[in-house]
């Protein structure tokens, strides 16, 4: 007998379902069920994924939701038509937006006039009928279904029967049968599915415990009674309901009534109101013409032709409004002096360049427009805008809200899933592990990039002190593995915004974000894209803030105006720095891996930076493309374009495919893919979850290449090139956008070091290096960095005139924000009070900044920020311990009389010098790192240099002068530890000393033998053979041991 | 005036080695915590040399060869530490009645007058160290004119340290300030000041210090200078309230044992009486003779003792503190009857946890309540008759597993008060169909047709199932050891005429506690199939 499951919850019911929508659809297909309905709690969260997964499996995906009523029970609603879908989306939006998170409900009255296209079931345990029966017996049950029939129409109410082998439920079923007979309403069998497979009941129990803040042991009858809420086969359901066959038969009938699918969303992009009665297209053409004149001076014929071609396509696809809306956002940014730069595939478009959306000239760079927009694909173009992170980005977001209305624009969601540590912590909690165990288990789930074959869970657990044979530990591990990637809650995507013509809430339910003034759609950005909703990514980029802040500082302090759009294109100092890998702090080219590649690639022009940005990516690394490219660039290997037909595509990268666009073209040329098929290939590349999909595309590729007469060996090479990009494809246009920012950051660092350093310090945390490393690097480049001082430091780092230097005329004064534990309010108050009148003494500061806590006061004293208070300078300055001595007294509560600002100062005993000894250099170093995480004094290694010189330890700066293969010893503070997934267990360390940064490579064996030392010690000595590959210097470690240096609390960039 | 401080370094380890001398010199590790995570809290010198450090997990320590691991939380380890501490106290009292019990690992003696017996303080210290060794403890001894310097020195210097009067500051000066046990906050301040030694602390101007660190700082400085003076806080020799008796001939009968217990209880209650205290918990411990032929009787199922155990322990916690030795004896007799030792007794130890006696005046408007002592006695008598686990108030457990309950301590006042608070009474409860539960359930044989029971046989009787409703499926506790999976049926049966007569005796044989009436009649029953044991059972009968 045909049975359709019409009441299933997925894990997108957040802690009330245990399986992903894909798993439910998969089970459904396995049982040859033609359709299934997903009814998640108060939302459509899982609907797109369910729809797409079901479509692939040829299963019809019915959509609906369980909508919470005032008393906590839920209306199970199935969507029959688009009107029904819009009704339920609007109902959910209303209830969500008017109540705190997870507390909303609909009122019965709201269904009046809004129930068209909806089918209401009477539900299971939590349905309206169960609620009525429990509170008033049969009479109340009859009244309930009659009311439902009034609200939804007689033909749209089904009496739902579920059978999970429960006495109470069966008693309810008997009552329901009686009610159905008396009310003459149809019966419907469902299984109230909460998980795909029986064994997933355990996950459901864990979720139930989490939801109720209980442990499994104390959750009692809150847990499920049994494991029967899984997807059952039609045969099994028919057997269960053999006494009521019509309940089964009705599932098929009802399913055929549910015409709506998510294909039929009815989404429309908003229209741009062009002025003076012009059409959108006319207005766009005018704006593009203006841009063309501005960008190219109007003389570039190639650019004009390209633009015409693009505009023709834009017109044909009716996308003018979309371009104008993005242009409008960029215009707003320009007006408000907010840096904005388009990236992603938009950089392939000359129209975007002309409109000022992107800064990359696609005509000059010969970028592939089809990657951005093609007639064949029939999808919205994707434009991402990089904005300065923080307040500036928020201004842009609020502008979009204002412009399109609260229900016309929303952020896309970010589905937070159970992963690694959070999953371990929550499972440990519900399993009643005590805190020590919990902490260890949580730590155990580390963020190691690479796991070799011997790193089995068993071994990892054993090393952490657990035995996987212990049943509880084993159960913990199994559960932890099972709940990976299940949704935990809905967050807000960092920048994705969707806009809609009219009411977005009739397309997808909206809900309030945690951040005030923000509204979020219930789908994440991939779901939005899959459903054809236009998304504009307004992404916050730390480096954009640094650039913007640098420009401001340069304008205010240097009195110069820097326009990023008109930087000198071939600045020699920039390329010189890049060729020497002197790139600390520069966008995208500062990591250890980038630094080791730069001296070999030796960028000489802007396109080299584009390549540099793209080449150190998992795709080219896994595809073993880095070395061939570098060899060919150095002329040590001839370019090889795999096949003569691919020369046009691959020549610019010397035959090595580095960019996504190249792979698309390769597929089109070599295998005869159409644009659409190439697009399918691109999607498969970015589609993390389907190796199967990749496999089928590979077969298609090979078949195409065979048809084109390409030899099997060449086919292998081409397929290898393409498959390597499966997960990590990087488009050329994207690399070009990043390269522009990288160039700008390099330019500012080379020419305005003080401004750039102050700006980057003010935007931490960001980038690859800690502030300590950034400061040491700046100091090595001749910048003077002055310590924190309450007599002149602001909250942020600022510039001060520094007449002592010849080169850079400015010094950076560290801001109070670097004092650990000092609140921003107190920091700002210190600066405010000081600007009114200098502090006369430590007591004076305490009196005037009343909110300062003792710990904050102590922290200031400990880092030397109070040394110059009262106008003491030079030898007259108090030392840090004097300040600590005074602070200890000043911070004590002296009573209201003595604490009054008007109290005569003679009441205080004079602040005599303390009996404490000044800090030694080592102690100051320790205090600096403890109090600020950095030092402006000598590098810790400088203090040890004299001692370690005798042990044959070389400084980082000496390594360049040594021959390849020389045996060396290096030592320094570990500033980065990395074990990338692409490096087969090799570990890369960066050691910093007072002269620079030295890199070391550890083989898996050396790492295994020295694991604890490598992972835990802050200062290391490494001995091994020097490798100097065309200026990329590293030490291949043979032995590692700790170096005893002052116990500084230095930060390193580990295993990210 | 002089004081000697005696400190036992690595006290936890020494306590274990003292009890198990074979472990001396071995790689010994003490762990604490509950599985699955147990952590090393102490490691002997040999173990430390092998690479074990406190904080390691047990399973990590186990990877080292030849490591002896002891659990510090075990009753045995606690007893060993108590015993080592008692030995330390004995050592002190053997020298002077004026003794301060500073910590489990440290005591201080007043040496006033001892110079007459011993030539010098050095001799006293050597003698103390010698006697400590005799007790299986290796102690550090420090003698000083004041108490605190002596304690600090004993904890900081190994071996013997003699500090002449007036030289305290000089001798303590090089010690780190941590030796003064300052609070973490104060220690942090001193560390920031660069004040790391007692000498540096002692050198700070006292007024300035007082302004900054308050009285705690001043006190700490006085300690650093060796200037702090205080009186000895005398330890009471009988603080543990323990009485014991070694028996020349092992006792195997209850009567003579009761006589001995009575004597010990009299002494115990007299001591408690002298200090205005009463007994809250009695801890009974017997050393048993191993000889099997002198066993009093074989162990019953459910007893807490292990067969062949050489120690018998039983604790009696009283509802209210009391010190009526006769009442206590009656309680102990009942306890021993209910849970007798497995062998003849060689040594009797009775310890009492003291508490303030009960005030006799209850609330003015409290309802009449049985005398708590008599009430406890009655519960003990009942427990003796039916087993302790079967006395109390049954409380249903929050689980889908049918009929699971636990026994709560019977507390009539609380229950009534609770009902009153909730505004409910027993009469207000809605009547429900009663199910008489068979505990334990009867095993049954069930014949199925189309997955539905059609015939059943249990207790020697056979019956036809004339109506069945089910299965009602429950499962749970999948995360623990006691996982269950039941398919229940409610069935109506009609007994076969030939088997009806036999079933009464059969039921009683299988389950003496069963209600014979219930297991015989035609009627409605609840049966279940245990999915893990693959067997059928009869859970109960509907009234």
Interface residues (C-beta under 8 A of the other chain):
Chain A: X164 X165 X166 X167 X170 X201 X202 X205 X216 X217 X218 X220 X221 X223 X225 X226 X227 X228 X431 X433 X434 X436 X437 X440 X462 X463 X464 X465 X466 X467 X470 X471 X472 X473 X475 X858 X862 X881 X884 X885 X888 X889 X892 X909 X915 X916 X917 X919 X923 X927
Chain B: X33 X34 X35 X36 X37 X39 X56 X57 X58 X59 X60 X189 X192 X193 X194 X195 X203 X204 X205 X208 X211 X212 X213 X214 X397 X398 X399 X400 X469 X470 X471 X472 X473 X474 X475 X476 X478 X479 X480 X481 X487 X490
